[in-house]
């Protein structure tokens, strides 16, 4: 029986999401020959000052503590309320336990300078890549062969009153030979697999979301479509034609649109990564145990790197339409929450200066990224990331100029944000380059960290903290 990791990274109260994931875990254990490790990596506030409402607006979940309890306590109560289910093991790891785990793994890895690695794996600031990298190492320690990631700001669609779980497609196809999957009419509705790739494993199974844009720029589009074009177009490679940029802008952050789920559609072949989001993905260990995600802080989109690796290396994937329902937490649109999110969006745009060259080189390498076992070769990716850090940052200066001009044109809170961003320019430019350098450092250490995680004694379930 294989072990799989259904994972939720969170830094907020999300009792409703935890309960829903427990349902998905129970469903998986009941329908597949797997042991599901439901992993909640929780860095939420432990101070007793928050309301009982979770990110989805759900309040007073079964076992929830009284009003005024901390977000972490609310999540712990939701975990305690999960009904025990055969072959489902629940782990709720707070920041202290995560730090202790990482310290042991880094020490066992033999890293000559442990502190920088610990900071890359568990930074003080928000990092979408770092929280997922922690999932990868804990999954290795648990003996899991795949990771199935969800997010705290999503929910499942319903069909005839029943929740539509993505894990059905993930467990039915992930890790199998692509040729076998192609012949399975219950798993694939459309086959775009190159017959020459039939011996390669399916390493990515994913869907997207329905609802609002995944990045909180929808209001910009409503206020001024021309400004939206200028701002969103900043994440395209500068060498692209206007037609290519226009297509990217039209498709960016739209996910699966707004049409609700009615019947399964699954496509086997080179995965259309524009239709896959990290809130709705399953990854085989043969990908994430070879390469980590960029650990950039305060940067949205930093957790999508492995999707490009899979596509460029010619590894097969399955893209499905069991999309997650996307919603926003209120703090992203007002006050300090708005400012923090827009800074993360700006840093995302700046990160492209260093990621686009790597993506381009991986596309050129193609199948040369794979070894004889169809596993990703780390060395060429590491070399590319190292060289990208030396790129001239003039393009990023231009990106900040466009952002400043565009936000001032919008006026109101966007103009005020431009005032906030202006004195941060040099710092953000420096941080974007440093993020590329730190990513290279983590790639170089990753193999030893994964090996050390595999040697880690079994993590005991049922302990919060």
N, C-alpha and C positions, 0 to 999 in steps of 0.2 A: 504494500500500500504506500503510495507516495504522499508526501507532506507538501502542502501548499500554504502560502501566506497571504491572507486577505488583510490588507493593511490600510490604516487610516492615520495619516499625520494630522495633528491639529494643534492650534494654539488658542482655542476658544472653547467655550461651553457648547457641546453639540450632542446632548443626550438623545435627541430624536434620531440623529444620524447613526449613533452607536447601536441603538435598538434595531434600526433598519439593516445595518451590516450584520448584526447577529442573525437576523432572518435569512440573509443571503448565505451566511456560513452554514446555517442549519439545512438550508435547501441543498447546498453543494454536497454536504456530508450524506444527505438522504438519497441523492441521485447519482453520486459518483463514488468510485472506490478510492477515496482520499481521506486524509486527516487534515482538517482545516485549522490552521493557527490564525485566529483572529487577533491581530496586533494593532493596538492603539498606542502610537507614540505621541505623548501628550506634554507639550511645553506650555500649557495654559497657566494663567495666574493662580497661585495658591492662596492669595489673600481673600478673606471673607468680606468682599465689598461689592460683588456683582449680583445682578438679579438672577432669578432662576430660569429666565427665558434663554433657550439655546439659539444657535445661529439661524435655525429655520423658523423661529417663532414658537417652537414647541415649548411648553412649560409644564412643570410638575409631572415629569415622566415617572414611571413606576420606580419607586425607591428614591426619588429625587429628594435632596435635603431641603430644608426650609429656606425661605427668601433670605438673601444676604450671604449665602454660602458661596465659596469660591468657584470659579469655573472648573478648576481641577476636581473639587469635591463633587460637583454636579456630574462630571464625567465618570468619576469613580462610582457614584451611586447608580448610574446607568449601567456600568459594567457589572456591578453586584446584582442588578436586577435581571441580567441575562439568564434565561432558563437553561439549566445544564442540558447539553445535547450530546449524544454519543458521537465521538470522533470530531468534536469541536473543542479546541483549547483556546481560552481567552487570555491574552496578556495585555496588561495596562501598565505601560512604563512611563513614569514621570521623568522629569529632567534629571533628577538625582540618580535614578537607576540607569538612565541612558548614559550619563557621564561615567558612572562606575564601569559599565560594560565597555565603553569605548577606551577608557584608560587601560583596562586589562588587555583588550585586543591590540591596542597600539604598542603596549609594552611587549606583548608576546610576538609582535611582528618584527621586533628588532630594529625599529626605526631609530636612527641616531639622534633625532631631534623631535621628541614626542609632542611638545607643546604646540607648534604650528599645525600639526595634524589634528590635534584635538580641537583647535580653534576652527579648522576647516570642516570638521565633522559636526561640531556643536557650537556654532557661533552665537554671540550675544544677540545678533540681529536676525530678522526673518530671512531664511534661505530655503527656497523651494527645492533646489538641488540637494542641499545638505540633509534636509529631513528625509528625502527619498534615499539618499546614500545610506543613512542610518537604517532604514528599512532593509536595504539590501544586505547589510552586514548582520543584522539580527536574523533575517531569513536564513542566511548561511549558517549561523549558530544553531538555529532550530532544525537544520537538515532539510529545509524546503527546497523544492526544485523549481519553483516559480513564485513570482510576486504578482498580486492582483491589487492594484491601488485604486482607492476611492478618495474623495475629498469631503470636507465637512460642510461645504456649501452646495450640496446636491442631494437629490432624492431619486427614487426609482419611478418609472412610468408604470401605469396600470393597464392591463388588458383583461376585460371581463371581470374586473374586481381583483385581479391577482397581480402582484408585482412582477415586473419583467426584469429578471436578473441577468446581467452580462456574463456572470461567471459560468453559465451554461455553455456559451460558445468558447470561453477561455479554456475550460477543462476538457471540452470535447476535442479540441484541436491542438492546444499548445504542447510543444515538445515532440509531436508525432512527425514522422516523415511526411513531407509535403505530398509525395505521390500517393500515400495512403489516404491522406485527407481528401485529395482530389477525387478519389474513387468512392468516398463516403457521401452518398446523396443526402444523408441526414445532417451533414455538417456544412455543406457548401451549396449555395444556389447559383453561383457564377464562378467559373474557373478561368482565371487569367494566368495560371502558372506556366512558366517556361518548362516544357517537358525535361529539359536538361537539368533542372533544379529539383527533380523529384526526390533525390536522396537527401536533400537539405532539410533540416528540421524547421517546423513552424515556430518562430521565436517571439512573435508579437501578435497578440490578438486584441483588437481595440475597437471602440466606438467613440462617439462624441457626446454631445449634449443637445438638448433643445431648450429654447427660451432666449433670454437676453444674451447679448454678445459676451463672450468669455472674458474679454478685457473691457474695463469700464470706460469706453469711449463713445458709447451710443449717444450720449447727450451732445457730444461735439458734432456728430453727424446730423442731429436734429437742428442744432443751432446754425451750422454753416457747412454744407456739403463740400465746399471748396477747401475750407480749412481741414476738414476730415481727410480729404484726399492728400493734402500736403503732409499732415502729421502721420497718418498710417503708412503713407508711402515711404517714410523714412526708414522702415525696416527692410526694404528691398535692397538687394545689392546695387550699388551705384551704376554698374555696367549694364543693368537691364534696360530694355527698351521701354518706351512709354506704354506700349500695349501690354507688356509683361507686368509692369507695375500696376496698371489699371486692373488687370485680372486679379492680381494679388490683393489689391485694396478691396475689390468687390467681395472676395471670398474670406478675407481676414476675419478671424474671431467669430465667424457665424456658425461654426459647428454643423449640427445636423438640421439647422433651420428651426421651424416651428411646428412641423407636421407631427402629430403623435404617432406612436408605434401601432401598427395594424397587423403586420406579419413579418417574419424573419427574412432578412436579406443579408447574405454573407458572401464576400468576395475573397477568393484565395489568389495570392500572387504577390507581386511587388506592392507593398501596402501604400495606399494613398494617405500619407501622413497628415494631409490637410484635413482628413476626416477622423483623426484620432486625437483624443485629448487625455491628459494625464489623470483626469478624474475617472477614467473609464478604460483601463488598460491592464492587460496581463503580459508579463515579460518572462521569458525562459531564462534560467540561471546562466545559460551559455552566453548570454549577452551582458547582463549586469555584473557577473563575476569577472568579466574581462575588462570592463571600463566603467568608471563612475560617471556621475553627472557633474556639470560645473557647479562648484559650491559658492557661487557669487551671492552676496548678501543684498537684500533690498532690491531685487531684480526679478520681475515677473518673467516667465518663460525660460528660466534657467534650467528647468527640468526636462526639456524636450530633446536634448542632444542625442540620446540613444535611438530615437526614432530615425534620425538622419543616418546613423551608423547602420541600422538594419536595412534601410532602403538602399543606401549607396553600396553596401557590400553584397547586395543581391540575395539577401536572406528572405525567405517567404514569410508572409503574414496573412492574417485573416481580418478583414474589416467588416464590422456588422452594424446593424442599425438599432441595437438596444441602447438607445441614447439615455444618458442621465438627464434629469431635469435640473437645469442650472438656475440658481437664484443668488441674489447678492445680500450680503450683510449690510445693514444701514450705515455703519461707520465709514464705509468706502466712499460715501457721496457727500459728506459734510465735514466741516471743521478739520481737525488734525488728521482724521482718517482719510479725507480727500487729499490732503497735502501729501501724506505718506504714500498713498497709492500712486499718485501722479509722479512722485519721485521714482518709484519702482518702475513705472512705465518709461520714464526718461532713461533710466539705467538699462532697461531692456533694449531700447533703441541704440544706446551706446555700445552695448555688448556685441551687436551685430558686426561692428568693425573687425572684431577678433574672431568671430565664429564663422562668418561667410567665407573667409579664405580656407578654413578647415573643411567646411562643407564642400567647397569647390574641389579641394585636393582629394577628398574621399570619393567624390563622384568620378574623378579621373582614375583613381586607383581601382575602383569597382571591386571585382572579385579578388583582386590581389590583397584586399583587406582580410581575406579568409585563409586559414591554414588548411591542411589536408583533412582535418576533422570538421570542417565547416565552422570553426570558431574564429572569432575576431582576433586579428593580430594587433597587439597593443602598440608595438614600436612605431609604425608609421603614423598612427594617430598622435602619439606623444610628440613625435618630431614636428608634426604640423602645428600642434598647439603651441609648442615652444617658439616656433618661428613667427607665429601670428602675433605674439606679444610685442614684436618689434615694429609693427606697422605704424606708418605715419598717422598721427591722430587728427590731421587736418579735416578729414571727413566728419569726425565727431564734433569738431568745432562748428562745422556747417550745420550738423543736426541740431545742436543747441541753438544756433542762430534761428533756424526755422521754427523750432519750438517756441522760442521767445516771441518771435513775430506773430506766430499763429495764435498763441494764447492771449496776447495783448489785443489782437483783433476780435477775439471772442468777448473780451471784457469781463466784468463781474469777478467771480471767484477764480476764473482762469487768468485774468490779468493780475490778480493778487498772487496767484501761484507763480506767475512769471517773475514778479518781484522777489518772491521767496527763492526761486531757482537761480536768479542772476548771481548772487554772491557764492553759490555752491559750484559754479562752473569748473574751476580748476580742480577742486576736490573730486568731482564726479569723473572728470577726464582721467585723473590719476587712478581712481578706484577701478575704472573699467579696464585699464591696462593691468593693474595689479591682479584683478580677477582672472585674467588670462594666465598670468604667471602662476597664480595659486592653483589653477586647474591643472597645469602641467605638473606641479609638485604632487598633487593628489593622484594623478594617473600613474606617476612613477612609483608611488607607494602602494597602489591599490591591490596588486597581486598578493603582496605580503599581508595586507590587512584582511583580505578575503581568506587566505590560508589560516591566519590566526583566528578568525571568526569561526571557521570550521572546527578548530580545536577547542573552542570555548565550551565549557560544561553547559549542559542543557539549562536554559533559562526557565525558572520555575514560574508556572502560571499562577494567577489569582492574587498576586501581590501588587498593590498600587504603591506608587511612590517614586 
